[in-house]
Amino acid sequence: MKTPLLAIFASSLIALSNSALAAETPFAIAIHGGAGTIEKARFTPAQEKQYRAKLTQAVETGYKVLQQGGESLDAVTAAITVLEQSPYFNAGRGAVYTYDGGHELDASIMDGRNREAGAVAGVKHIESPIKLARLVMDNSVHVMLSGQGAEEFAKEQGVELIENNLFDTEPRYKALLKAKQKLNKAKVTNKEYQAAHNALPNSYKMGTVGAVALDKNGNLAAGTSTGGMTAKRYGRVGDAPVIGAGTFAENESCAVSATGHGEYFIRYNVASDICARVKYQNKTIEQAGDEVINQVLAPIGGTGGVIIVDTKGNISLPFNTSGMYRASKSNTQATYVGIFNDE
């Protein structure tokens, strides 16, 4: 009788051990919908509820992919697609207007396993830029495609092009008119135009969506999508499609997606700088994120924020503005949704 009992006991211990290991396997996701002058007084209760509901939908959509054993790349793509389809955020359907009254969209995605990446910039007829960025990563020898060339690639991949005016929304158009009114008070010389543009409130210069995720296999991924800045000109490209600036992921450190005044994030290589501090200085993502966002960027006028996840499933959401649309969830953390800086 002893042998069967011992065998049963040993088998039970193994099952319990495997169950415990499975329970300890971390997986996590964080998303953002842009940072900037986001103050509670500007929201009606109904508006705030709508934003929170959409953030919740996005993070839950990505989390479900991870929970079912899916890859971090798929979770990131799924979450960002939800935000691109919403008019509330400056990406996809809610993209801001260029100075000429159109829409030019950017996006990028990165795989933490091998630093594979894909990006598109200045596309005008792509419903989901993040999905096209993923196709660039998976099916192209290049990392970044832009404008007409990116759309030619999209057609070859079977992506249907849409009319640019499908991105039109009344609130974004009103923002364009206000921005142009301010800009047109300046003279037409490039130098004075730049000065006038720099003087615009940050709300005209910011707005992005993004996601970072860790899957059950320990792989990180990051993605970012944006309509850029209101009244941008000359084919301006921000940090969102720039690997290392607005998006970065590697399994040896962390995954980052950024939102803010893109020129600063490009100049200071924000996303990869944060991961480098984690990798080479053994800092936590909380320490690294705080240093870059609040100690490097803030003193020079670089406004915005980032979302970060590391290989242990830790999440950090630092920003130096009055608010950032954000949400997160992990196997050890319940769904969190925030908008303002006091929550």
N, C-alpha and C positions, 0 to 999 in steps of 0.2 A: 504493500500500500504506500510505502514511503516514496518510491520513485515517481509514481504518477503525481503525488501531491507536490513533491519538489519541482517536477516539471511544470505543473500548473502554476506554482508560486513564481518560478523563474520567468515563465511566459508572461504572467501578470506584471511582474516588475519591468520587463522589457517594454510591454505595451504602455505602462504608465510613464516610463522614461521617454519613449517616443512621443507620447502625447504631450509631455511637459516641454520637450524640445520644440514641438510644433507650435505650442502656445507661445513660446518665447521668441519665435522667429519674427523679427520686426518688419512691419510694412507701414508706410505712411504716405500722405499726400498733403500738399499745401497749394493754395491758389491765390491769385490776386486779381483785382479788377481795376488797378490804377491807384495812384497816390496823388495828393495835392491838397488844395483848399477845400476840404470836405468837412463841413461844420454842421452840427445837428440842427441849428436854427434854420438852415436852408432846406430842410426836409419836412414834408408833411408826414404824419404817421403812416399814411397809406404808401407814400413813396419809399420810406425807410423799409417798410414791410416787403415791398416788391424787390428792392435791392437785396435784402437779406434772403429772401426766398430763392432768388436766382443764384446767389453765391452758394447757398445750401445745395441747390440742385447740381451745380457744377462739381462741388467737392464730393458729394455723394455718388455722382456718376463715375468719377475717377476712382473713388474708394472701392466701389463695387467690383471694378476690374481687378484691383489688387487682391481683394478679399477672395475672389474666385480663382486666384493663382495666376492672373494675367501679368503681362510685362509692364514695367514702369512706363515705357514709351507709349503703350496703348492707353494707359491711364491718363497720362499727360495730354495726349491727343484728344481723348474723349472729353476731359474736363474743359479744355480750351475751346473745343468746338461748341460746347454749350454757351460759353461766354461770347463767342463770335456771332452766335445766332441771336443774341439779345441786343436790342437798341440802347440798353442802359450803359454799355461800356464802349470805349473807343477802340474797337476792333471789329472786323466783319461788318455786320448790319449797322452797328452804331459808330462807324468810322467818321472822324471829323473831315471837314472840307479843306482842300488846298486853296491857295490864294485865287486860283483860276476857277474855283467852283466845282472841282471834281474830287475824286477820292483815290489815294494811292496807299496801298497796304503793304505791310512788311511782316515777316514771321521767321522764326527759326526753331530748331529742335536739335537736341544733342543726346547721344547715348553714352552713359557713363562707363560702359564696359570697355569701349575701345576708342572713345572720342570721335566716333563717326558723327557727322552733323550735316544738316541740310538747312538752307535758308533761301527766302525769296524777298525781293525788295522792289517797291514801286509797281506792284501789280494792280491792275484796275478792274479786272473782270473775273476775279477768282472769289467764289463765295466763301471758301474756307482756306485762308492762306496757310494755316498750320498743317492742314492735310497735304497741301502742295509742298511745303517744306519737308514733310516726311517723305514724300515721293522723290524729292531731290536727293535726300539722304540715301534712300533705299535703291533708287533706280538710275542714278546719275553718277558720272565720274567726278562731278564738281560738287562744291560745298554751297556756293551761293549763285543764284540766277536772278536776273533783274529784268523788269519791264517787259517789253515785247518778247524777248527771248524766253523768259520764264513762262509766258503764256503760250508760246509755241510748244515748249516742253510739256506744259499741262495738257494741251490738245493731243499730243502724241500719247500721253498717259491715259487718255479717255476722260479727262476732266472737262465738264461742260462750262463754257464761258458764259457769264451773265452780263447784263447791261450795267454800266457804272451807276446809273441813277437808282438802282435798287438799294444802294447804300444811303440814299437820301433820308434824312430825318429833320423835322422842323427845329428841334432844339439845337442841333449842330449847325444848321443854317443860320439861325439867329446869332450863334456864337461867332460864325464867320463874319457876318455883317458888322458886329461890334468890333471885332479885331481889325477889319479893314478900315473902319471909321477912324480907329486910333492910328493905324499905319499911314493912312492917306493924308494925315495932317503933317507928316514929314515930307521932305523933298524926295525926289525920285532917285537921287544918287545912291549907289549901293551902300556906301558907308553910313549914310544917314538912315537908310532903310534898316540896316542892321541895328543901329542904335535904337530905332523905334521898336523893332521887333524885340530886342532885349528888354525894353521897358514894358512890354506886355505883361499882364499878370501871369503867374505860373500856370493858372488853370488853362491857358491857351497852349501851353507847351508840353503838357503831360497827359498821360492816359494810355494804358496798355493793359493787356491781360496776360496771365501766365500761370504755369503750374510746374511743380517739382514733385518727384515721387521716388519712393524706394519700394521695390517689389520683394516678394518672399524669397527670391533667389539672391537677394543682396545687390541687385543692380539699380543704379540711379539713373534718372533722366530729367531733363529740363526742357521747357518750351516757352516761347513768348510770341505774342501776336499783337499788332497795333495798326491804327490808322494814322499814326504820327502826330504832328502838332498842327493846330488850327492855323490856316493861312500860310502853310509852308510853301516854299517856292523852289524852282530850279531842280526839281527831282530830289529834294532833300531826303536823306535816309538817316534814321536815328539809330539808337543802340539795339533795338529789339532784334534785328536780323544779324547783328554782329556777334559772332561767337567770341566769348571772353568779355564782352562788354555788357550785353543784356541777357545773355544765356550762357550757361556753362555747366557741365556735369562730368565728373570722373569718379569712379568707384573708390579711388584712393583718398578721397577727401569729402566732397559734398556736391550738391546740385543747387543751382541758383537761377532764379528768374528775376529780372529787375523791372522797375517802373519809375519814371521820373523824367527830368530834363535830360534828354538823351545825349546831348553834346558833352556833358560832364561825365556821363557814364562811359562814353567812348574814350574820352581823354584819360580817364583814370582806370580804365580796364576793370570795372567794378566787379563783375561776376567772377572772373578768374582770380582777381586779387583776393577776394574773400576765401576762395578754395585754397589758394596758395598759402595763406596764413594758417589755415587748418592743417594743411599737409606738411609744411616745412617748419612751422613754429609751434605745432602741436596745440593750437588754440581751439577752443570749442567754437561751434558755429555762432553761439551767442556773442562771444568775445570778438570774433572776426567780423561779424556783421555790424556790431556796434562801432568798432573802430573805423571801418570804411564809410559807413553811412553817416555817423555822427561826428567823427574826428577828422576824417579826410575830406568828405564832400561838403558837409554843412558849413565849415568856416569859409569856403570859397564860393558859396552860393549854389552848390549842387543839391537840388532838392529832389526827394523821392524816397524809394524804399526797395526792399528785396524780400523774397521768400527763400528760405534755405531749409534743406533736409540733409541729414548725414546718414552714414551707413548703419547707424544704430537706431534710426527712426526718430532721432531728435529733430524738432522743428523750431525754427526761429523766424520772426516776422518783423524785423526792425524797419523803421521809417522815421524821417525827420520833418514831416509835414503834419498838418492838423488832422489828417486822416488817411487811411488806405483801406480800400475794399479788400477783404481778406477772409480766408476760411482754411481750416485744416482738420485733419482727422487721422488717427492711427489705430493700430490694434490695441494700444494702451490709453488712447486719449479719445474722449467723446468728441462729436462734431462741435467745432468752435467757429463762430462767425463774428467778425468785427468790422466796424466801419470807422469809428472815431478813435482818437488817440487816448481816451481815458477808459478803454475797455479791453 
